[in-house]
Amino acid sequence: MPGPDIQKMTVPGVRQLQPYLPGKPTEELERELGIQSIIKMASNENPLGPPARVRQIIAEQTHGLARYPDDSGFQFKSALAAYLGVDAGQITFGNGSSQVLELVVRAFVQPGERVVMSEYAFVVYSLAAQAVDADLVVVPAKNWAHDLETMAASVDANTRVVFIANPNNPTGTWIDCVALEAFLKRMPDHVVTVVDEAYFEYVDDADFPDAVALLRRWPGLIATRTFSKIYALAGLRIGYAVASSGITEVLNRVRQPFNVNSLGLVAASEALTETEFVQHSRRINKAGMVQLCQGFQKLGLEYIPSKGNFISVDVGGPAEAVYERLLRQGVIVRPVANYGMPQHLRITIGLEQENDQALTALETALAR
């Protein structure tokens, strides 16, 4: 007896989706190749790991794992609101900021309505838009970066959401204050502009915009951030959006209850106080960025200047083959052909020894 026609049953927008492919886990490489000494530089994680006090807080809270977390996240939300200088009613939590990005599309985009994003931008934007059968417009990048002029021109009466990543993943490119504010001035009232600031804390340039600070002037703006990057809590999945109280109220209608866990809430609350850790992480990242860039230059490789904790390098040919050779040397990086960058590898900034190991392995991989 024939079974159901699954494809016919599937929602139209979902039929065209390809699953998100994360960086290869170290455990998988150990199983496949039997390699024990592995460095992972594929998922833009903080190589330092969480601060000692955060790890201690997590250990102290395990007695409460049989209970559901506080769905409102009252204590952490209050601390985060005070830290950001906003009202607690402007914050929406997510299971990582990726979930918040999806909530925005679910809340504001109907089938056939337009979502605008840049070429080479974070793939979750397109996945969320395609899942609801939106009219997705991907604007060609300019020098690997968002072409804000053309993106603004692509906004029409049918547009509901525009995504801007700053800095952008996987290119590491960025937008300054003047350019972002000029773009926001052109946005009509029926459009929600999302500025994804997952790597915000890695940047300390004076002309780099703070989307949270811009909320007072732009009520259609949403800023998203995460504790997965510089705060080193990727495994606990804590992200958030900051927006007007009206937008926040709508996002919380589609947010599932208990979407963030109790350990993540207490860990993130403590992480907010770890200012020296954040500064140290930023210093390590800057030094590592210089180290990798100098290494690429010695190898004669071109790379895209980055403001994140990663950098994309052009290996001069199909990157998948180089990626596989690196795996066999115990170095996990990220091929980004799925972003339309078949010659690039995205490499997360590691500790000094890890960066050295990656560069040595890359030289070997390129020599074959």
C-alpha positions in Angstrom: 0.0 0.0 0.0 1.6 3.3 -1.0 2.3 5.8 1.7 1.4 9.5 1.8 2.9 12.0 -0.7 5.1 13.8 1.8 6.2 16.5 -0.6 2.7 17.3 -1.6 1.7 17.6 2.0 4.6 19.8 2.9 4.0 23.6 3.2 5.1 25.2 -0.1 7.8 27.4 1.4 9.3 24.5 3.3 9.6 22.3 0.2 12.5 24.4 -1.2 14.5 24.6 2.0 17.8 23.0 2.6 18.7 22.3 6.2 21.1 24.6 7.9 24.6 23.0 8.0 26.5 23.8 11.2 30.3 23.4 11.6 31.4 19.8 12.0 31.6 18.8 15.7 34.9 17.6 17.0 33.3 14.3 18.1 32.2 13.5 14.6 35.7 14.0 13.3 37.1 11.8 16.0 34.7 9.0 15.0 35.4 9.4 11.3 39.2 9.7 11.3 40.2 8.6 14.8 42.0 11.9 15.3 42.3 12.9 19.0 44.1 16.3 18.8 41.5 18.5 17.1 41.0 22.3 17.0 37.6 23.6 16.0 37.7 27.0 14.3 34.4 26.6 12.4 31.5 28.0 14.5 32.7 31.5 15.7 32.8 30.4 19.3 35.0 32.1 21.9 38.1 29.9 22.3 38.5 31.0 26.0 35.4 29.3 27.1 33.1 30.8 29.8 34.6 32.7 32.8 35.2 30.7 36.0 32.5 32.5 37.9 29.9 31.7 35.2 30.9 28.0 35.2 30.5 28.0 39.0 27.0 29.6 38.8 25.9 27.0 36.3 27.1 24.2 38.7 25.3 25.7 41.6 22.0 25.8 39.8 21.8 22.2 38.7 19.6 21.3 41.7 16.7 23.1 40.1 16.7 21.3 36.8 13.5 19.4 37.5 11.6 22.7 37.5 10.6 24.8 34.5 12.5 28.1 34.1 10.8 31.4 34.8 9.1 32.0 31.4 9.4 35.8 31.8 13.1 35.6 32.8 12.3 38.4 35.2 15.6 38.6 37.0 17.8 38.4 33.9 15.5 40.6 31.9 15.7 43.3 34.6 19.5 43.0 34.7 19.8 43.1 30.9 17.4 46.1 30.6 19.5 48.0 33.1 22.7 47.1 31.3 21.3 48.2 27.9 19.5 51.3 29.3 16.1 50.1 28.0 12.8 49.1 29.5 12.3 45.4 30.3 9.2 45.4 28.2 11.4 46.0 25.1 13.2 42.6 25.4 12.3 39.3 23.8 14.4 36.2 24.6 15.2 33.5 22.1 16.9 30.1 22.0 19.9 31.9 20.5 19.4 35.0 18.4 18.6 32.8 15.4 15.2 31.9 17.0 14.4 35.6 17.4 15.2 36.2 13.8 12.7 33.5 12.9 10.1 35.0 15.3 10.3 38.3 13.4 9.4 36.7 10.1 6.6 34.6 11.7 5.1 37.7 13.3 5.3 40.2 10.4 5.5 38.4 7.1 2.6 36.6 5.3 3.0 34.5 2.2 4.0 36.6 -0.8 5.1 39.6 1.2 8.6 40.8 0.7 11.7 40.2 2.8 15.0 42.0 1.7 18.5 40.8 2.6 22.0 41.0 1.2 23.9 38.4 -0.8 26.4 36.6 1.5 24.3 37.4 4.6 23.5 35.0 7.4 21.6 32.0 5.9 18.9 32.0 8.7 17.3 35.1 7.1 16.6 33.3 3.9 15.5 30.1 5.7 13.0 31.9 7.8 11.6 33.9 4.8 11.4 30.9 2.5 9.6 28.8 5.2 6.7 31.2 5.2 6.7 31.5 1.3 7.8 35.1 1.4 8.9 37.1 -1.6 12.6 36.9 -0.8 14.8 39.6 -2.5 18.5 38.9 -2.2 20.4 42.1 -3.2 23.9 41.6 -4.7 26.7 42.5 -2.4 29.2 45.3 -3.1 32.8 44.4 -2.3 31.4 41.5 -0.2 29.4 43.9 1.9 25.7 45.0 2.1 24.8 47.5 -0.7 22.5 49.6 1.4 21.6 51.9 -1.5 20.3 49.0 -3.6 18.6 47.3 -0.6 16.7 50.5 0.1 15.6 50.8 -3.5 14.3 47.2 -3.3 11.9 48.1 -0.6 8.4 48.5 -1.9 4.8 48.7 -0.6 4.8 44.9 -0.2 8.0 44.8 1.9 7.6 43.9 5.6 11.1 43.0 6.9 14.7 44.0 6.0 17.6 42.1 7.5 21.0 43.8 8.0 23.9 42.0 9.7 26.5 44.2 11.3 29.1 42.8 11.3 28.0 40.4 8.7 28.5 36.6 8.8 30.3 35.0 6.9 32.1 38.0 5.3 32.9 40.0 8.4 32.1 43.3 6.6 30.4 46.1 8.5 28.3 49.3 8.2 29.2 52.6 9.9 26.9 55.0 11.7 26.4 57.4 8.8 25.4 54.6 6.4 23.0 52.8 8.7 21.2 56.0 9.7 20.9 57.1 6.1 19.3 53.7 5.3 16.9 53.9 8.2 15.7 57.4 7.1 14.6 55.8 3.9 12.5 53.0 5.5 8.7 53.5 5.3 6.5 52.9 8.4 5.3 49.5 7.2 8.8 48.0 7.2 10.6 46.4 10.2 14.3 46.7 9.9 16.3 44.0 11.8 19.9 44.8 12.6 21.6 41.5 13.6 24.4 42.4 16.1 25.6 38.9 17.1 29.2 40.1 16.9 28.6 43.6 18.3 30.8 43.2 21.4 33.9 42.5 19.3 33.9 46.0 17.7 35.0 49.1 19.5 35.3 51.5 16.6 33.9 55.0 17.3 32.0 55.1 14.1 30.4 51.6 14.6 26.6 51.9 15.2 24.8 50.7 18.3 21.3 49.6 17.1 19.9 49.5 20.6 20.8 53.2 21.0 19.1 54.0 17.7 15.7 52.5 18.9 14.7 55.8 20.5 14.7 57.5 17.0 13.6 54.6 14.8 10.5 52.8 16.2 10.5 50.3 13.3 13.9 49.0 14.3 14.8 45.7 16.0 18.3 44.9 17.3 19.2 41.3 17.9 22.2 40.1 20.0 23.5 36.9 21.6 25.5 35.4 24.4 26.8 32.7 22.1 29.8 34.7 20.8 32.0 36.9 23.0 30.2 35.7 26.2 31.1 32.1 25.4 27.7 30.6 26.1 26.9 29.0 22.7 25.9 25.7 24.3 23.2 27.4 26.5 21.5 29.2 23.6 20.6 32.6 24.9 19.8 35.4 22.4 17.5 38.4 22.5 15.9 41.2 20.6 15.4 44.8 21.7 12.6 46.8 20.1 9.8 49.1 20.8 7.3 47.8 23.4 4.7 47.3 20.6 7.0 45.2 18.5 8.1 43.2 21.5 4.5 42.5 22.6 3.9 41.0 19.1 7.1 38.9 19.1 6.1 37.5 22.5 2.8 36.3 21.1 4.6 33.9 18.8 7.4 33.0 21.2 7.0 29.6 22.7 6.9 29.3 26.5 10.1 28.3 28.2 12.1 28.8 25.1 15.2 29.7 27.1 16.5 27.4 29.9 17.2 28.1 33.5 20.9 27.5 33.4 21.2 29.9 30.4 19.3 32.6 32.3 21.5 32.6 35.3 24.7 32.2 33.3 23.9 35.1 31.0 23.0 37.2 34.0 26.4 36.6 35.6 28.2 37.0 32.2 26.8 40.6 32.0 29.1 41.5 35.0 32.2 40.0 33.4 33.4 43.2 31.8 37.1 42.3 32.1 36.4 38.9 30.4 34.8 40.7 27.5 37.7 43.1 27.2 40.2 40.3 27.4 38.3 38.3 24.7 38.3 41.3 22.5 42.1 41.7 22.9 42.7 38.0 22.2 40.5 38.3 19.1 42.3 41.4 17.8 45.7 39.8 18.2 44.5 36.6 16.6 43.0 38.5 13.7 46.4 40.1 13.0 48.1 36.8 13.4 45.9 35.1 10.8 46.0 38.0 8.4 49.8 38.1 8.4 49.8 34.3 7.9 47.5 34.6 4.9 49.7 37.3 3.4 52.8 35.1 3.7 50.9 32.3 1.9 49.8 34.8 -0.8 46.1 34.5 0.0 43.5 37.2 -0.2 41.0 37.6 2.6 38.0 39.8 3.4 38.8 42.3 6.2 36.5 41.4 9.2 35.2 43.0 12.3 33.9 39.7 13.8 35.7 36.9 15.5 36.3 35.1 12.2 37.7 35.8 8.8 37.0 34.5 5.3 40.0 33.6 3.2 40.2 32.9 -0.5 42.2 29.7 -1.0 42.6 30.3 -4.8 40.5 27.3 -5.9 37.7 25.0 -4.7 37.7 25.4 -0.9 36.0 22.1 -0.2 39.2 20.1 -1.1 41.3 22.3 1.1 38.7 21.9 3.9 39.0 18.1 3.7 42.8 18.2 3.8 42.6 20.4 6.9 40.2 17.9 8.5 42.8 15.2 8.1 45.2 17.4 10.0 42.7 17.8 12.9 41.7 21.4 12.0 38.0 22.1 11.5 37.1 25.3 9.6 34.0 26.2 7.7 33.6 26.0 3.9 31.0 28.6 2.7 30.1 27.4 -0.8 26.5 27.4 0.4 26.8 31.2 0.7 28.0 31.5 -2.9 31.6 31.7 -1.9 33.1 28.4 -3.2 36.7 29.5 -2.9 36.5 30.8 0.6 37.0 29.2 4.0 35.7 31.0 7.1 38.1 30.6 10.0 37.2 31.5 13.6 39.9 33.3 15.5 41.4 31.0 18.0 44.1 31.2 20.7 47.7 31.9 19.5 48.7 28.3 19.4 45.5 27.3 17.6 46.0 30.0 15.0 49.6 28.8 14.4 48.4 25.2 14.0 45.7 26.3 11.6 48.1 28.3 9.5 50.7 25.4 9.4 47.9 23.0 8.4 46.7 25.4 5.7 50.1 25.7 4.2 50.3 21.9 4.0 46.8 21.6 2.5 47.6 24.2 -0.2 50.9 22.5 -1.1 49.1 19.3 -2.2 
